[in-house]
Amino acid sequence: MRRQDQRKTVEMGRNPSAPLQQTARAVRGRGATYILDDQIGFVLRQAYQRNSVLFGELFSDELTPTQWAAIAKLSEVGPCSQNHLGRLIAMDAATIKGVVDRLMKRGLVESAPSATDRRRLLVSLTATGRKAFDQGLTRAFAVTARTLSPLKANEQALLLRLLKRIG
């Protein structure tokens, strides 16, 4: 925060390092000031942009973050329905369908009827998909490490734990 902005917020009764609840109470009654830099959505978007840039640098044009998420989850849980995969990686039905279609065109995943319910199609990694996952692991770990690099190890763990609680 610039020094001038810090002075202005302190003059309004806001301590820049105060928890957000205190900030809201401090300005109540004086016409609340909405400071974008203090809003969770804005901060999360900035963090996600940092992560996306790093992902793009390390994965080039090979995979998108959503494609990587699908491959990584299939590697973790094994074959599952497209809808279930979407729920596991927080994607709506239309988005996961597009992701799976693109991965199928590239030969990274395939679908086949379930052995227990022939009406149900299961999506799974192909041998090429397993190879893509194995080859991407080091880069995926590097994306996470570089994204979190401004934080100490205990802060990294705390941030992830807290974000999981609100996610």
C-alpha positions as CSV (number, residue, x, y, z in Angstrom):
1,M,0.0,0.0,0.0
2,R,1.4,3.4,-0.9
3,R,2.3,5.7,2.0
4,Q,-0.3,8.3,0.9
5,D,-3.0,5.6,0.9
6,Q,-1.8,4.4,4.3
7,R,-2.1,7.9,5.8
8,K,-5.6,8.3,4.3
9,T,-6.9,5.1,5.7
10,V,-5.3,5.7,9.1
11,E,-6.9,9.1,9.2
12,M,-10.3,7.5,8.5
13,G,-9.7,5.3,11.6
14,R,-8.5,2.2,9.6
15,N,-5.4,0.4,10.6
16,P,-4.0,-1.2,7.4
17,S,-2.9,-4.3,9.3
18,A,-6.1,-4.7,11.2
19,P,-8.4,-7.7,10.5
20,L,-11.1,-6.9,8.0
21,Q,-13.9,-7.1,10.7
22,Q,-12.1,-4.3,12.6
23,T,-11.8,-2.3,9.4
24,A,-15.5,-2.4,8.7
25,R,-16.3,-1.3,12.3
26,A,-13.7,1.5,12.2
27,V,-15.4,3.2,9.2
28,R,-19.0,2.5,10.0
29,G,-21.0,5.6,10.6
30,R,-18.6,7.8,8.6
31,G,-19.7,6.4,5.2
32,A,-18.1,3.1,4.8
33,T,-15.1,3.0,2.4
34,Y,-14.9,0.1,0.1
35,I,-11.2,-0.7,-0.5
36,L,-10.9,-3.2,-3.3
37,D,-7.4,-4.3,-2.2
38,D,-9.0,-5.6,1.0
39,Q,-11.7,-7.7,-0.7
40,I,-11.3,-11.5,-0.7
41,G,-12.5,-11.9,-4.3
42,F,-10.0,-9.4,-5.6
43,V,-7.1,-10.9,-3.6
44,L,-8.0,-14.4,-4.7
45,R,-8.2,-13.3,-8.3
46,Q,-4.7,-11.8,-8.1
47,A,-3.3,-15.0,-6.5
48,Y,-5.0,-17.0,-9.2
49,Q,-3.6,-14.8,-11.9
50,R,-0.1,-15.3,-10.5
51,N,-0.7,-19.1,-10.5
52,S,-2.1,-19.0,-14.1
53,V,0.9,-17.1,-15.4
54,L,3.3,-19.6,-13.7
55,F,1.2,-22.5,-15.0
56,G,1.4,-21.1,-18.5
57,E,5.2,-20.6,-18.3
58,L,5.8,-24.2,-17.1
59,F,3.2,-26.0,-19.2
60,S,3.4,-23.8,-22.3
61,D,0.5,-24.8,-24.6
62,E,0.5,-28.4,-23.6
63,L,-2.4,-28.3,-21.1
64,T,-4.7,-25.7,-19.6
65,P,-5.1,-25.6,-15.8
66,T,-8.6,-27.2,-16.1
67,Q,-7.3,-30.0,-18.3
68,W,-4.5,-30.6,-15.9
69,A,-7.0,-30.7,-13.0
70,A,-9.0,-33.4,-14.9
71,I,-6.0,-35.5,-15.6
72,A,-4.6,-35.2,-12.1
73,K,-8.0,-36.1,-10.5
74,L,-8.4,-39.1,-12.9
75,S,-4.9,-40.2,-11.9
76,E,-5.9,-39.9,-8.2
77,V,-9.4,-41.5,-8.2
78,G,-9.4,-43.7,-11.4
79,P,-12.2,-44.0,-13.8
80,C,-15.4,-42.1,-13.0
81,S,-18.4,-40.5,-14.7
82,Q,-17.9,-37.2,-16.4
83,N,-20.4,-35.6,-14.1
84,H,-18.6,-37.0,-11.0
85,L,-15.3,-35.8,-12.4
86,G,-16.8,-32.3,-12.8
87,R,-18.0,-32.3,-9.2
88,L,-14.6,-33.5,-7.9
89,I,-12.8,-30.6,-9.6
90,A,-15.5,-28.0,-9.1
91,M,-16.6,-27.6,-12.7
92,D,-20.1,-27.4,-14.0
93,A,-21.5,-29.9,-16.5
94,A,-20.9,-27.8,-19.6
95,T,-17.3,-26.9,-18.7
96,I,-16.3,-30.5,-17.8
97,K,-17.9,-31.8,-21.0
98,G,-15.7,-29.4,-23.1
99,V,-12.6,-30.3,-21.1
100,V,-13.2,-34.1,-21.5
101,D,-14.0,-33.7,-25.2
102,R,-10.7,-31.8,-25.8
103,L,-8.8,-34.4,-23.8
104,M,-10.4,-37.2,-25.8
105,K,-9.5,-35.6,-29.1
106,R,-5.9,-35.5,-27.9
107,G,-6.0,-39.1,-26.8
108,L,-5.4,-38.4,-23.2
109,V,-8.7,-39.8,-21.9
110,E,-11.3,-42.3,-23.1
111,S,-14.7,-43.3,-22.1
112,A,-16.2,-46.8,-21.8
113,P,-19.4,-48.2,-20.4
114,S,-19.2,-49.2,-16.7
115,A,-18.9,-52.9,-16.0
116,T,-21.7,-52.7,-13.4
117,D,-24.0,-50.3,-15.2
118,R,-23.8,-50.4,-19.0
119,R,-25.8,-47.2,-19.3
120,R,-23.1,-45.2,-17.4
121,L,-20.0,-44.1,-19.2
122,L,-16.7,-43.9,-17.3
123,V,-13.9,-41.5,-18.2
124,S,-10.4,-42.8,-17.6
125,L,-6.8,-41.9,-18.6
126,T,-5.3,-43.6,-21.6
127,A,-1.7,-44.7,-21.6
128,T,-0.9,-41.4,-23.2
129,G,-2.8,-39.5,-20.5
130,R,-0.9,-41.4,-17.8
131,K,2.3,-40.4,-19.5
132,A,1.2,-36.8,-19.7
133,F,0.4,-36.8,-16.0
134,D,3.7,-38.4,-15.0
135,Q,5.6,-35.9,-17.2
136,G,3.6,-32.9,-15.8
137,L,4.1,-33.8,-12.1
138,T,7.4,-32.0,-11.6
139,R,6.1,-28.9,-13.3
140,A,2.8,-28.9,-11.4
141,F,4.7,-29.1,-8.1
142,A,6.9,-26.2,-9.3
143,V,3.8,-24.1,-10.1
144,T,2.5,-24.6,-6.6
145,A,6.0,-23.9,-5.0
146,R,6.5,-20.8,-7.1
147,T,3.0,-19.5,-6.4
148,L,3.5,-19.9,-2.7
149,S,7.1,-18.8,-2.6
150,P,6.5,-15.4,-1.0
151,L,5.2,-17.3,2.1
152,K,7.1,-19.2,4.7
153,A,6.4,-23.0,4.9
154,N,4.1,-22.6,7.9
155,E,2.2,-19.8,6.2
156,Q,1.8,-21.9,3.0
157,A,0.3,-24.7,5.0
158,L,-2.0,-22.3,6.9
159,L,-3.1,-20.6,3.7
160,L,-4.0,-23.9,2.1
161,R,-5.8,-25.1,5.2
162,L,-7.9,-21.9,5.5
163,L,-8.8,-21.8,1.8
164,K,-10.0,-25.4,1.9
165,R,-12.3,-24.4,4.8
166,I,-14.0,-21.7,2.7
167,G,-13.9,-23.7,-0.5
